[in-house]
Amino acid sequence: MIDITNEAVEIVNPVINESLRTGDFYDDDEDVCVDVRNVSVMFNLSKNREEGLKEYFINMVKGKVGYKEFWALRNVSLKVHRGDAVALIGRNGSGKSTLLKTIAGIIKPTRGSVEVKGTIAPLIEMSGGFDRALSARENIFLAGAMHGHTRKYMKKRFDEIIEFAELEKFVDVPIKNYSSGMVSRLGFAVATCVNADIIIADEVLSVGDAKFRMKCEERIQQMLKGGTTILYVSHSTAQVKKICRTAVWLDKGMIVDMGNASDISDKYMQSIRQEP
Amino acid sequence: MFRKNIDEFMYYVPFLKEVIRKDFKKKYHKSVLGVAWSMLSPLLMMVVITVIFSTIFKRSIPHYPSYWLGGNLIFAFVMDGATGAMNSVTNNASLIKKMKIPNYFFCISSVTQHFITMLLSLIPYFAVSFIIGVPPSPCMFLIFFPIALAYIFTLGLGLFLCAYGTFLRDLSYLFNIVRRVWMYITPIFYPIDIIPENYRFLFELNPLYVYITIFRDFALNNTMPSERLLIVATFYSILTLILGLTTFKEKEDRFFLYI
């Protein structure tokens, strides 16, 4: 096992002070609902697809030659407070989605720990685990059940969800026939209706039309007031500034900087412009 | 720790119901007869098997159709359930990658789905038994015991297979061959009497033989199986479940790398 690169953090971020790296960005007495501590996630690029006996024996004979480690996250520490809206920004492949999946409990960190207080509604890759062969109606019950809600409870919220997603005409159409905008609308509507304490939104708002985006932003503001926490990934700096108070800038699996949303997004944009 | 697991289980019970409902719907999607196939296919197979074998085993097995149907009922459930559980994590990869759901729920849902199919095929089983004149007895109600044990065994076996099958896809091909061999070493279409007495203890090493024998004793022979057999059967079920659960828990953290 290669020890993960503590020194790399220092090389890339000489400016970050100690408190930022250890995650003590806020005062500790505040209400922390997501606590990510020194999390590193490793993917095994070549072993990843070792799905057959042949490959298995080849690798065994070779003694794991061609074994390639890829650290999607390195020593990431982060604390999120109840009712906060945190944006994750960074380029493609910087580890944003991996961090969200780690927080959501889908990926177990290779090193470090994640502590979450409350329930999470993950909206990853637009849909929170919809079955594409099923209709919106069935998917709503299925998604609700994933959050521990009975059919009876979801029936009560059903009309509200459909109305918000504007899918009245397509309730019984299998969602494989939906456009990506329709799926993301449904996903957003369901995730915001299951009463989760933390909502993870991975580029959900990027496909909806302007009208729906406005509606979503309104809903998000409303939920923030109600004490819901939102973790948000977006490539739109304008949206980040509008919705989030805090931003975390990731690059190559490490936190470059975090703090006030508009400051950080400006810094991020600036760094992109400067890149060759 | 134990308490936490129970709470987690209870939290996802609605999910289990929905997934089973969903899989059932998808299984018979667009077929005209739908669920009726769960009852029809063993009946059709029974006719074929009876025509072929009943002349050979006429003397030693009374009520041959019920004999075969009962044995096959349990055998098919265990094998289908275990195979389904083995592939359940891979088949639900898109969901597992997006939602945090304990992986073993997919095994439970797969086994339970096959279990329901098996319960449905009990209807034609008793219909056939009634028609061919198997005397009804209160003993028949005791079949829930071997059936429940078979469920626990299947779940354990399925979890075990899933723990390895998720990493090594070849396992499902391998298990297909095992299944075929297993069918021949289990007295489903032949009577145990054709095996010499001094080799019969070997059959008791086969959990499926034990469950099927208990089932037949209750449903067909109207007798109590020996206590020894009942204890052995319970032992197999619990042992397999513990083995399956521990193996699964140990491996599941690395599943996401392979799906």
Interface residues (C-beta under 8 A of the other chain):
Chain A: F43 N44 K47 N48 E50 E51 G52 L53 Y56 K101 A104 G105 I106 I107 K108 I120 P122 I124 E125 S127 G128 G129 D131 A133 L134 E138 F141 L142 G144 A145 M146 G148 H149 T150 R151
Chain B: Y11 Y12 P14 F15 L16 K17 E18 V19 K22 K25 K26 H29 S94 L95 I96 K97 K98 M99 K100 I101 F167 L168 R169 D170 D253 F256 L257 Y258
